[in-house]
Each structure stands twice: as C-alpha cells, then as structure tokens.
Amino acid sequence: MAFTYQSIVDLARMPLNDDDKVRYTDAMLLIYANHGILQILKRRPDLFIGQFGSLPAGDAMLNHTFPLPAGYVQTLADYVTARAEMAYYEHVNSCRATSFAQLFTSYSQP
C-alpha cells in the first residue's frame, strides 16, 4: 500500500481528536509533516537517496506519495501530533505533546 502525506495528516488527527478539521487545517499539519521530514533527513540522510524529484507545492502535496518506508508513517504522524499539540499550553503542561515528541525521537534514530 502506498502512503501519501494525507495518510500522515489523517493519522495525526486521531490523537488530536480533530476528525472534523476544526482545530487544525490540512495545510498546517502538512507544514509540520514537512518539518518532520527534515528532522528525519538530518538523522537518516541515507533514506532519501533518489527520493526527491520535483515535488508539488501547497495542498497538492497531500496526495503525493510518502517517500520513506512504511515504518516511518506512524513516526512522522507522531511528530505532527507533537508539533500541533505544542501550540496549546494545556497539552504542553500535561506532557502529552512531549510524549509524542519522544516517540518520534526514539523511532527516528538510526
């Protein structure tokens, strides 16, 4: 099964309890996903060899195929969840956002 960036955004929405897209837009979560990709790139540049050609811009990227192995889908979704929750103080104070950030860090290590 080929995953898309929309798959990442949809997985991140589950713990965010935002299925109706009221709190977070797809565009906002896509920005966080792109930041997460850069974090993985810093840790595992070998995963990206031959992966990037010309990428679509904006919301069109949501339908673009995810360039990494399927094992990184949930890892990136956890990063997106952490970044989204860090925008709300109650989640930072309750350590919920930190928990998702730690999941990302532990799974993205070489």
N, CA and C of each residue as an Amber inpcrd file, in Angstrom:
protein
   330
   0.8430000  -1.1810000   0.0000000   0.0000000   0.0000000   0.0000000
   0.8870000   1.2420000   0.0000000   0.6060000   2.1370000  -0.9160000
   1.3540000   3.3860000  -0.9780000   0.7070000   4.4090000  -0.0540000
   1.5170000   4.9980000   0.7820000   1.0360000   6.0310000   1.6930000
   1.2700000   7.3980000   1.0680000   0.4280000   8.3360000   1.4340000
   0.5650000   9.7200000   0.9840000   0.7560000  10.6070000   2.2050000
   1.0350000  11.8590000   1.9510000   1.1240000  12.8090000   3.0610000
  -0.2430000  12.9710000   3.7340000  -1.3160000  12.7740000   2.9760000
  -2.6500000  12.8170000   3.5730000  -2.7910000  11.7020000   4.6100000
  -2.1590000  10.5480000   4.3650000  -2.1710000   9.4460000   5.3380000
  -1.5400000   9.8860000   6.6570000  -0.4370000  10.6270000   6.5530000
   0.2570000  11.1260000   7.7430000  -0.6580000  12.0850000   8.5020000
  -1.2330000  13.0300000   7.7840000  -2.1140000  14.0250000   8.3990000
  -3.3120000  13.3400000   9.0590000  -3.8940000  12.3690000   8.3850000
  -5.0540000  11.6610000   8.9390000  -4.6870000  10.8780000  10.1990000
  -3.5190000  10.2370000  10.1990000  -3.0680000   9.5230000  11.3990000
  -2.8200000  10.4830000  12.5550000  -2.2730000  11.6440000  12.2610000
  -2.0090000  12.6380000  13.3090000  -3.3130000  13.1690000  13.8900000
  -4.3480000  13.2480000  13.0970000  -5.6380000  13.7620000  13.5710000
  -6.2880000  12.8560000  14.6110000  -5.9870000  11.5770000  14.5800000
  -6.6380000  10.6450000  15.5120000  -6.3700000  11.0180000  16.9710000
  -5.1170000  11.1020000  17.4200000  -4.8970000  11.5080000  18.8130000
  -5.2220000  12.9790000  19.0690000  -5.2750000  13.7740000  18.0090000
  -5.6290000  15.1830000  18.1610000  -7.1390000  15.3660000  18.3190000
  -7.8970000  14.3020000  18.0820000  -9.3640000  14.3680000  18.1370000
  -9.8860000  15.5020000  17.2610000  -9.4040000  15.5330000  16.0270000
  -9.7610000  16.6100000  15.1180000 -10.1940000  16.0550000  13.7580000
 -11.0470000  15.0340000  13.7730000 -11.5110000  14.4390000  12.5180000
 -12.2730000  15.4210000  11.6490000 -12.9430000  16.3880000  12.2630000
 -13.7250000  17.3590000  11.5020000 -12.8890000  18.5600000  11.0490000
 -11.6010000  18.5480000  11.3190000 -10.6440000  19.5630000  10.8570000
 -10.9910000  20.9710000  11.3470000 -11.4470000  21.0590000  12.5780000
 -11.8130000  22.3530000  13.1500000 -10.6070000  23.0380000  13.7770000
  -9.8030000  22.2920000  14.5130000  -8.6670000  22.8940000  15.2220000
  -7.4450000  23.0610000  14.3390000  -7.2290000  22.1330000  13.4210000
  -6.0270000  22.1550000  12.5860000  -6.4100000  21.9530000  11.1240000
  -5.9180000  22.8160000  10.2570000  -6.1600000  22.6320000   8.8240000
  -5.1720000  21.6090000   8.2710000  -5.5080000  21.0340000   7.1310000
  -4.5740000  20.1280000   6.4670000  -3.2730000  20.8550000   6.1530000
  -3.3860000  22.1000000   5.7390000  -2.1890000  22.8710000   5.3820000
  -1.2520000  23.0370000   6.5820000  -1.8170000  23.2810000   7.7630000
  -0.9990000  23.4420000   8.9640000  -0.2900000  22.1330000   9.3190000
  -1.0270000  21.0350000   9.2760000  -0.4270000  19.7420000   9.6090000
   0.5820000  19.3200000   8.5470000   0.3640000  19.7050000   7.3030000
   1.3320000  19.4110000   6.2480000   2.6450000  20.1500000   6.4850000
   2.5630000  21.3700000   6.9670000   3.7830000  22.1160000   7.3130000
   4.5690000  21.3600000   8.3760000   3.8690000  20.8690000   9.4090000
   4.5420000  20.0960000  10.4520000   5.1370000  18.8100000   9.8820000
   4.4320000  18.1660000   8.9590000   4.9500000  16.9460000   8.3320000
   6.2350000  17.2410000   7.5590000   6.2580000  18.3560000   6.8450000
   7.4740000  18.7240000   6.1100000   8.6300000  19.0050000   7.0590000
   8.3500000  19.6290000   8.1880000   9.3940000  19.8420000   9.1940000
   9.8990000  18.5020000   9.7280000   8.9740000  17.5660000   9.9380000
   9.3590000  16.2340000  10.4120000  10.2440000  15.5030000   9.4150000
   9.9280000  15.6440000   8.1330000  10.7650000  15.0350000   7.0940000
  12.1840000  15.5870000   7.1820000  12.3080000  16.8860000   7.4100000
  13.6440000  17.4800000   7.5460000  14.3760000  16.9370000   8.7730000
  13.6400000  16.6740000   9.8470000  14.2650000  16.0970000  11.0440000
  14.7590000  14.6740000  10.7680000  13.9570000  13.8990000  10.0380000
  14.3940000  12.5450000   9.6720000  15.5950000  12.6200000   8.7360000
  15.5770000  13.5560000   7.8090000  16.6940000  13.7320000   6.8790000
  17.9970000  13.9960000   7.6230000  17.9450000  14.8130000   8.6840000
  19.1510000  15.0890000   9.4770000  19.6780000  13.8230000  10.1310000
  18.7810000  12.9540000  10.5610000  19.1930000  11.7530000  11.2760000
  19.5280000  10.5870000  10.3400000  18.7960000  10.4810000   9.2180000
  18.9600000   9.3540000   8.2990000  18.9930000   9.8160000   6.8480000
  20.0260000  10.5260000   6.4300000  20.0710000  11.0070000   5.0400000
  20.0830000   9.8710000   4.0170000  20.5480000   8.6950000   4.4270000
  20.5880000   7.5610000   3.5170000  19.2050000   7.1350000   3.0290000
  18.1550000   7.4320000   3.7920000  16.8010000   7.0680000   3.3970000
  16.2960000   7.8800000   2.2120000  16.9380000   8.9770000   1.9170000
  16.4390000   9.9150000   0.9230000  17.1640000   9.8490000  -0.4180000
  18.1090000   8.9530000  -0.5450000  18.8530000   8.8480000  -1.8040000
  17.8780000   8.4740000  -2.9180000  17.8120000   9.3310000  -3.9290000
  16.9410000   9.0930000  -5.0750000  15.4590000   9.3190000  -4.8250000
  15.1010000   9.9360000  -3.7040000  13.6920000  10.0920000  -3.3470000
  13.0550000  11.3930000  -3.8190000  13.8510000  12.4040000  -4.0940000
  13.2680000  13.7000000  -4.4050000  13.4730000  14.0660000  -5.8590000
  12.3840000  14.3470000  -6.5110000  12.3910000  14.9210000  -7.8480000
  11.7340000  16.2750000  -7.7050000  10.8410000  16.5750000  -8.6050000
  10.0750000  17.8130000  -8.4560000   8.8300000  17.4990000  -7.6320000
   8.6640000  18.2150000  -6.5510000   7.5400000  18.0000000  -5.6440000
   6.4490000  19.0200000  -5.9120000   5.1900000  18.6050000  -5.7820000
   4.1040000  19.5730000  -5.9330000   4.1260000  20.5710000  -4.7910000
   3.5390000  21.7180000  -5.0190000   3.5150000  22.7630000  -3.9950000
   2.1600000  22.8030000  -3.3110000   2.1600000  23.3050000  -2.0910000
   0.9250000  23.5460000  -1.3510000   0.1290000  22.2900000  -1.0510000
  -1.1930000  22.4390000  -1.0720000  -2.0770000  21.3300000  -0.7160000
  -1.9760000  20.1470000  -1.6690000  -1.4670000  20.3590000  -2.8770000
  -1.3060000  19.2610000  -3.8310000  -0.3480000  18.2050000  -3.2870000
   0.5220000  18.6050000  -2.3750000   1.4710000  17.6640000  -1.8030000
   0.7740000  16.6200000  -0.9300000  -0.4190000  16.9120000  -0.4380000
  -1.1370000  15.9470000   0.3950000  -1.3420000  14.6220000  -0.3330000
  -1.5070000  14.6550000  -1.6530000  -1.7340000  13.4390000  -2.4370000
  -0.4460000  12.8370000  -2.9750000   0.6840000  13.4500000  -2.6480000
   1.9770000  12.9600000  -3.1110000   2.3720000  11.7260000  -2.2910000
   2.9800000  10.7670000  -2.9480000   3.4020000   9.5340000  -2.2840000
   4.4830000   9.8250000  -1.2500000   4.3180000   9.2350000  -0.0740000
   5.2830000   9.3790000   1.0150000   6.5960000   8.7290000   0.5970000
   7.7340000   9.4410000   0.6830000   8.9820000   8.9550000   0.1000000
   9.7730000   7.9630000   0.9450000   9.3070000   7.6310000   2.1370000
  10.0790000   6.7680000   3.0300000   9.3950000   5.4140000   3.2150000
  10.1120000   4.4460000   3.8000000   9.4800000   3.1540000   4.0780000
   8.2610000   3.3160000   4.9890000   7.3330000   2.3890000   4.8680000
   6.0690000   2.4510000   5.6200000   6.2780000   2.5550000   7.1240000
   7.3790000   2.0530000   7.6250000   7.6660000   2.1240000   9.0540000
   7.7950000   3.5480000   9.5770000   7.9940000   4.4980000   8.6900000
   8.1370000   5.8940000   9.1050000   6.8290000   6.6760000   9.0610000
   5.7520000   6.0460000   8.6140000   4.4630000   6.7380000   8.5360000
   3.9870000   7.1360000   9.9310000   3.9280000   6.1840000  10.8450000
   3.4700000   6.4910000  12.1990000   4.4630000   7.3910000  12.9250000
   5.7450000   7.1910000  12.6540000   6.7750000   8.0370000  13.2650000
   6.5490000   9.5060000  12.9160000   6.3130000   9.7680000  11.6440000
   6.0820000  11.1420000  11.2230000   4.7440000  11.6610000  11.7420000
   3.7390000  10.8010000  11.7920000   2.4350000  11.2210000  12.3420000
   2.5880000  11.6220000  13.8070000   3.4190000  10.9030000  14.5680000
   3.6700000  11.2700000  15.9610000   4.3400000  12.6360000  16.0550000
   5.2560000  12.9220000  15.1380000   5.9020000  14.2320000  15.1120000
   4.8720000  15.3330000  14.8390000   4.0050000  15.0920000  13.8630000
   2.9720000  16.0750000  13.5150000   2.0630000  16.3100000  14.7150000
   1.6700000  15.2390000  15.4010000   0.8270000  15.3630000  16.5900000
   1.5250000  16.1950000  17.6630000   2.7920000  15.9030000  17.8980000
   3.5500000  16.6520000  18.9150000   3.6160000  18.1270000  18.5800000
   3.9450000  18.4580000  17.3350000   4.0430000  19.8660000  16.9350000
   2.7040000  20.5770000  17.0630000   1.6320000  19.8910000  16.6710000
   0.3060000  20.5070000  16.7640000  -0.0890000  20.7430000  18.2140000
   0.2070000  19.7910000  19.0700000  -0.1790000  19.9320000  20.4670000
   0.6900000  20.9300000  21.2110000   1.8960000  21.1660000  20.7430000
   2.7520000  22.1460000  21.3970000   2.2030000  23.5590000  21.2440000
   1.2670000  23.7420000  20.3290000   0.6430000  25.0560000  20.1540000
  -0.3670000  25.3580000  21.2610000  -0.7440000  24.3390000  22.0090000
  -1.7360000  24.5170000  23.0750000  -1.0690000  24.2440000  24.4190000
  -1.0840000  25.2420000  25.2810000  -0.3750000  25.1540000  26.5510000
  -0.8510000  24.0010000  27.4170000  -2.1470000  23.6700000  27.3780000
  -2.6240000  22.5990000  28.2630000  -1.9750000  21.2620000  27.9170000
  -1.6560000  21.0430000  26.6320000  -1.0190000  19.7790000  26.2470000
   0.4690000  19.7810000  26.5860000   1.0830000  20.9370000  26.5000000
   2.4980000  21.0340000  26.8730000   2.6320000  20.8290000  28.3780000
   1.7550000  21.4760000  29.1310000   1.8060000  21.3520000  30.5860000
   1.4810000  19.9490000  31.0660000   0.6430000  19.2280000  30.3470000
   0.2820000  17.8680000  30.7610000   1.2850000  16.8330000  30.2560000
   2.3050000  17.2700000  29.5340000   3.3580000  16.4140000  28.9770000
   2.8690000  15.5420000  27.8200000   1.6540000  15.7520000  27.3550000
   1.1270000  14.9670000  26.2330000   1.9330000  15.2400000  24.9650000
   2.2090000  16.5010000  24.6800000   2.9850000  16.8420000  23.4870000
   4.3930000  16.2580000  23.5860000   4.9780000  16.3090000  24.7450000
   6.3190000  15.7720000  24.9600000   6.3620000  14.2710000  24.7050000
   5.3140000  13.5680000  25.0790000   5.2560000  12.1210000  24.8640000
   5.3240000  11.7880000  23.3790000   4.5850000  12.5250000  22.5590000
   4.6280000  12.2780000  21.1200000   5.9770000  12.6640000  20.5410000
   6.5890000  13.7130000  21.0430000   7.9110000  14.1110000  20.5740000
   8.9390000  13.0300000  20.9090000   8.8160000  12.4290000  22.0740000
   9.7320000  11.3570000  22.4630000   9.5360000  10.1160000  21.5900000
   8.2930000   9.8260000  21.2170000   8.0470000   8.7140000  20.3030000
   8.7640000   8.9400000  18.9790000   8.6380000  10.1470000  18.4360000
   9.3000000  10.4640000  17.1810000  10.8030000  10.2850000  17.3060000
  11.3840000  10.8290000  18.3540000  12.8210000  10.7720000  18.5420000
  13.3130000   9.3260000  18.6640000  12.5810000   8.5180000  19.4080000
  13.0230000   7.1380000  19.6120000  12.9220000   6.3090000  18.3290000
  11.9410000   6.5760000  17.4890000  11.7800000   5.8050000  16.2580000
  12.6120000   6.3140000  15.0950000  13.0370000   7.5550000  15.1420000
  13.7720000   8.1130000  14.0090000  15.2790000   7.9920000  14.1640000
  15.7350000   7.4270000  15.2510000  17.1680000   7.2600000  15.4520000
  17.6770000   6.1230000  14.5500000  18.9180000   6.2470000  14.0690000
  19.4900000   5.1970000  13.2090000  19.6800000   3.8990000  13.9590000
